[in-house]
Amino acid sequence: MISKKVLMTRNSFDELILPVYSPLPFVPVRGKGSRLWDQTGKEYIDFSGGIAVTSLGHCHPVLNKTLKKQSKKLWHLSNVFTNEPALRLAKKLISSSFATRVFFANSGAEANEAAFKLARYYASQTHHAKKNKIISFYNSFHGRTFFTVSVGGQEKYSNNFGPKPLGITHALFNDIDTVKNIIDNDTCAIVVELIQGEGGVIPATISFIEELRELCNKYDALLIFDEIQTGVGRTGKLFSYQHYNIIPDILTLAKSLGGGFPISAMLTTNKIVSIIKPGIHGTTYGGNPLACSVAESVINIIDTKKVLSGVEKKFKEIVYELNIINKRFQLFEEIRGRGLLIGIVLKSHCSNKIHKILNSALLEGVIFLTAGHNVIRLAPSLIINKIDIVEGMQRFYHALEKCYV
């Protein structure tokens, strides 16, 4: 007997899925470039980029071709073997960065988990067991495992799960004096986002990062850059640390690296790896041939002068359009960020209407994100075209008209 196909709707989520999310009311079924279509055929221009993940838009033809080609060779091997796509991707990341060694995982949280474990292990092996304190920053975000969410500086994500891991302290972002007040000889690492994404799209100042490096050198602590959201072209350079000319000891990547396919990486140096022994950490799916082959194609496309310089050009185009909108509505306090990670800070009198604004934008067919309670976040495809930028901003204008006129 042939069963009829059941249409799965947004209501199906409430019946079937653990309610740790509250998805938007429509269900996307198809994407191409910077556009999405839902079950009714309604079209949206996507400025969310899968939360800074779809770095080359939806269903990029080169990534489709790469995935199809690799799917006919190998899907999975586990860490019992290595594989050619993982080795090629590792070599590409190393040749483009400060790093000499790479560890692959599946998500940003896993990359950060590996980084934090490595920092503590390195300190215990080269110094002493009590050198395990990790300094992070308020309003930071480093993942959803219990360790990474505790290192993150937002208690709303880490409270109510029982005793938290010890040895984690928080300072104020871009305030070096608060770091100096808590760093000591038992500090094994400082972890920092070069742009606080979830915390409001706030870039770190150059002087702040320079002084963090100096403090880490002084106290024999490792400097960890969380580039989960800023890495792989998002800010106009392949890695955001290249804007600062400061070299970290460990760097983590995810999101844009796979262009939508789950993959992450932790980059580090031979000095730190010298104490590693087989078995101290691992992952079943990390370095998966499918993921690594796609990520290699992503790097090949993004790590070019055309794409990276284009990111800065697109930033200016978006900001130009936003300034025109703001002249009309006077709602934006500030437009900040770098490259195609942009935060629109709402003025205090309308910050409580952020969800009304985003819902109105959805009705007009344009998708944005939030970052904190008063910031609209844009993280579109790095190759979003001018037509989509202009039309998306026009839809945003019409959405605000319906909210405020």
C-alpha positions in Angstrom: 0.0 0.0 0.0 1.4 3.4 -1.0 1.3 5.9 1.8 0.5 9.5 1.0 3.2 12.0 1.6 2.6 14.1 4.7 3.3 17.8 4.4 5.5 18.8 7.4 4.8 22.3 8.5 6.0 24.7 11.2 3.3 23.2 13.5 5.1 19.8 13.0 8.1 21.2 14.8 6.0 21.8 17.9 4.9 18.2 17.8 8.2 16.5 16.9 11.3 18.5 17.9 12.7 19.3 21.3 11.6 23.0 21.9 15.1 24.5 22.5 14.4 26.7 19.5 11.5 28.8 18.3 11.8 28.8 14.5 10.3 31.4 12.3 6.7 30.7 11.1 7.6 29.6 7.5 9.6 26.6 6.3 12.3 27.2 3.6 12.4 24.4 1.0 14.8 25.8 -1.6 17.7 28.2 -1.8 19.8 29.7 -4.6 22.5 32.3 -4.0 21.1 34.8 -1.5 17.5 33.9 -2.0 15.2 31.4 -0.2 11.8 30.1 -1.0 9.3 28.7 1.5 6.6 26.0 1.1 4.1 28.6 -0.4 6.6 29.8 -3.0 7.2 33.1 -1.2 10.7 34.5 -1.9 13.1 36.0 0.7 16.5 37.8 0.4 18.7 36.2 3.0 20.9 38.5 5.0 21.3 36.0 7.8 23.5 33.6 5.9 22.5 30.7 8.2 24.0 32.7 11.0 27.2 33.5 9.1 27.5 30.0 7.7 26.5 30.0 4.1 29.5 32.0 3.0 28.9 31.4 -0.7 25.2 31.5 -0.6 22.8 28.6 -1.0 23.6 25.7 -3.2 26.7 27.2 -4.8 27.3 25.2 -8.1 31.0 24.5 -7.3 30.2 23.1 -3.9 27.4 21.0 -5.3 29.8 19.6 -7.9 32.4 18.9 -5.2 30.0 17.2 -2.9 28.6 15.0 -5.7 32.1 14.0 -6.8 33.3 13.1 -3.3 30.0 11.3 -2.5 30.9 8.8 -5.2 34.3 8.1 -3.6 34.2 8.1 0.3 31.7 9.4 2.8 33.2 8.4 6.2 36.2 6.6 7.6 36.4 7.7 11.3 39.7 8.6 13.0 41.0 5.0 12.5 42.2 6.4 9.1 43.2 9.7 7.6 41.9 10.7 4.2 43.1 12.8 1.2 40.5 15.7 1.5 41.4 16.2 5.2 45.1 16.3 4.4 44.6 18.7 1.5 42.4 21.0 3.6 44.9 21.0 6.5 47.7 21.9 4.2 45.7 24.8 2.7 44.8 26.2 6.1 48.4 25.9 7.3 49.8 27.6 4.2 47.4 30.5 4.7 47.9 31.1 8.4 50.3 31.1 11.4 49.5 27.5 12.1 51.5 24.3 11.6 48.9 21.8 12.9 45.2 21.4 12.5 42.5 19.4 14.3 39.1 18.9 12.6 35.7 18.6 14.3 32.1 19.3 13.3 31.0 22.5 15.0 32.3 25.7 16.5 31.6 24.4 20.0 33.7 21.3 19.4 36.6 23.3 18.0 36.5 25.5 21.1 36.1 22.5 23.4 39.3 21.1 21.9 41.1 24.5 22.2 40.2 24.9 25.9 41.2 21.3 26.7 44.4 21.7 24.8 45.3 24.9 26.6 44.8 23.3 30.0 46.6 20.1 29.0 49.5 22.1 27.7 49.8 24.1 30.9 49.6 21.0 33.0 52.4 19.3 31.1 54.7 22.3 30.7 54.1 24.2 33.9 52.0 22.7 36.8 48.5 21.3 37.4 47.1 24.4 39.1 47.8 26.5 35.9 44.3 26.0 34.6 42.5 29.3 34.8 40.8 30.5 31.6 39.9 34.2 31.1 37.1 35.0 28.8 34.8 38.1 28.4 31.3 39.1 29.4 28.8 38.8 26.6 31.1 36.4 24.7 29.8 33.2 23.1 31.9 30.1 22.5 29.5 27.2 22.0 26.8 25.1 23.8 28.7 22.3 25.4 28.8 22.7 29.1 32.5 23.7 29.1 32.2 26.1 26.2 29.0 27.7 27.4 30.6 28.2 30.8 33.6 29.9 29.2 31.1 32.1 27.3 30.2 35.2 29.2 26.4 34.9 29.2 24.9 33.3 32.3 21.5 32.9 30.6 23.0 30.1 28.6 25.0 28.4 31.4 22.8 28.6 34.4 20.5 25.9 35.8 22.6 22.9 34.6 24.2 22.2 37.9 27.8 23.0 39.1 29.9 24.8 36.4 33.5 23.9 35.5 35.8 25.7 37.8 38.7 28.0 36.9 36.8 30.2 34.5 36.8 34.0 35.0 35.4 36.9 32.9 36.6 40.4 32.2 35.1 43.3 30.3 35.6 43.2 26.5 37.9 46.0 25.2 38.8 46.9 28.8 42.4 45.7 29.4 42.5 46.9 33.0 39.8 44.3 34.0 42.1 41.6 32.5 45.1 42.9 34.4 43.1 42.7 37.6 42.4 38.9 37.3 45.3 37.4 35.3 48.0 35.6 37.3 50.5 32.8 37.1 47.8 30.2 37.2 46.2 31.5 34.0 46.6 29.0 31.2 44.7 30.9 28.5 42.8 34.0 27.4 40.1 33.4 24.8 38.6 36.3 22.8 36.4 36.9 19.8 37.8 39.5 17.5 34.3 40.6 16.9 31.8 39.8 19.6 29.0 38.4 17.5 26.2 37.3 19.8 27.3 40.1 22.2 26.3 42.8 19.7 28.7 42.8 16.8 31.4 44.7 18.7 34.9 44.7 17.1 38.0 44.3 19.4 40.2 47.4 19.3 43.8 46.9 18.0 45.3 48.1 21.3 43.2 45.7 23.3 44.4 42.7 21.3 48.0 43.9 21.4 47.9 44.1 25.2 46.2 40.7 25.5 49.1 39.3 23.6 51.6 41.0 25.9 49.8 39.8 29.0 49.8 36.2 27.7 53.6 36.4 27.0 54.2 37.8 30.5 52.2 35.1 32.3 53.0 32.2 30.0 49.4 31.9 29.0 48.1 30.9 25.6 46.1 33.4 23.5 43.1 31.8 21.8 41.2 33.6 19.0 37.7 32.4 18.5 37.1 33.0 14.8 34.1 30.7 14.5 32.1 33.7 13.2 34.8 35.9 11.8 37.0 33.4 10.0 37.2 32.4 6.3 36.7 35.8 4.7 33.9 37.2 6.8 35.8 40.4 7.6 37.5 40.9 4.2 40.6 38.8 5.1 40.8 35.1 5.2 41.3 35.3 9.0 40.2 38.3 11.1 43.4 38.2 13.1 45.2 39.4 10.0 43.6 42.9 10.5 45.5 43.1 13.9 48.9 41.7 13.0 48.9 39.7 16.2 49.6 36.0 16.2 47.5 33.7 18.5 48.6 30.4 19.9 45.3 28.7 19.0 42.6 29.7 16.5 39.2 28.1 16.0 37.1 28.1 12.9 33.7 26.8 11.8 30.6 28.4 10.2 31.9 29.9 6.9 34.5 27.1 6.6 32.0 24.6 5.3 29.7 27.0 3.4 26.8 25.1 5.0 28.3 21.7 5.4 29.1 20.9 9.1 32.9 21.3 9.8 35.2 23.1 12.2 38.9 23.3 12.8 41.3 24.2 15.5 44.6 25.6 14.3 47.8 25.7 16.5 51.6 25.4 16.4 54.2 22.6 16.6 55.3 24.1 20.0 52.0 23.3 21.6 51.4 20.1 19.7 54.8 18.8 21.0 53.1 17.6 24.2 50.2 15.8 22.5 49.8 12.1 22.8 47.3 9.9 20.9 44.1 9.5 22.8 43.9 12.7 24.8 41.1 14.0 22.6 39.1 12.8 19.6 36.1 12.9 17.4 34.2 10.3 15.3 33.2 12.5 12.4 35.9 15.2 12.5 37.9 15.3 9.2 35.0 13.6 7.4 35.9 13.4 3.6 32.7 14.9 2.5 33.0 17.9 4.8 36.7 18.4 4.1 36.3 18.3 0.3 33.5 20.9 0.5 35.6 23.1 2.8 38.6 22.9 0.5 36.4 24.2 -2.4 35.1 27.0 -0.1 38.7 28.1 0.7 39.7 27.9 -3.0 36.8 30.3 -3.9 37.1 32.7 -0.9 40.9 33.0 -0.6 41.1 35.2 -3.7 41.6 38.9 -4.2 38.3 39.2 -6.0 36.2 37.8 -3.2 38.1 39.2 -0.2 38.2 42.7 -1.7 34.6 42.3 -2.7 33.6 41.8 1.0 34.8 45.4 1.8 33.0 46.7 -1.3 29.8 45.0 -0.3 30.1 46.3 3.3 30.3 49.9 1.9 27.3 49.2 -0.4 25.2 47.9 2.5 26.2 50.8 4.9 25.3 53.3 2.1 21.8 51.8 1.8 21.4 51.7 5.6 22.4 55.4 5.9 19.7 56.3 3.3 17.1 54.3 5.3 18.2 56.0 8.6 17.9 59.5 7.1 14.2 58.7 6.6 13.4 56.9 9.9 16.1 58.0 12.4 16.1 54.6 14.1 19.8 53.6 14.1 22.2 54.7 16.8 25.2 53.2 15.1 26.2 50.9 12.3 29.2 48.8 13.3 31.2 45.7 12.4 33.7 44.7 9.8 33.2 43.2 6.4 30.0 41.2 6.1 29.4 41.0 9.8 27.3 44.1 10.4 25.4 45.3 13.5 22.7 47.9 13.3 22.3 49.4 16.8 18.8 50.6 17.4 18.2 53.8 19.4 17.0 53.2 22.9 13.4 54.3 22.2 12.9 51.6 19.6 15.1 48.8 20.8 12.1 47.1 22.5 10.6 46.9 19.0 13.4 44.9 17.4 11.2 41.7 16.9 8.4 43.8 15.4 10.9 45.2 12.9 12.3 41.8 12.0 8.8 40.3 11.7 7.8 43.2 9.4 11.0 42.6 7.4 10.0 38.9 7.0 6.6 39.9 5.6 8.4 42.0 3.1 10.7 39.1 2.2 14.0 39.9 3.8 15.7 37.9 6.6 17.9 39.5 9.3 19.3 38.3 12.7 19.5 39.8 16.1 22.6 40.2 18.3 21.6 41.1 21.8 18.5 42.9 22.7 19.0 46.0 20.5 21.2 45.0 17.5 20.0 43.8 14.1 22.8 41.6 12.7 23.6 41.0 9.0 25.8 38.1 8.0 25.0 37.5 4.3 26.8 35.5 1.7 30.3 36.9 1.0 29.4 37.0 -2.7 25.9 38.5 -2.4 25.4 40.6 -5.5 24.4 44.3 -5.7 21.0 43.6 -7.0 20.2 41.5 -3.9 21.7 44.2 -1.6 19.7 47.0 -3.1 16.5 45.0 -3.4 16.9 43.7 0.2 17.4 47.2 1.5 14.3 48.4 -0.4 12.3 45.6 1.3 13.8 46.7 4.6 12.7 50.3 3.9 9.2 49.2 3.2 9.1 47.1 6.3 10.1 50.1 8.4 7.5 52.2 6.7 4.8 49.8 7.8 6.2 49.8 11.4 6.6 53.6 11.8 4.6 55.5 9.3 
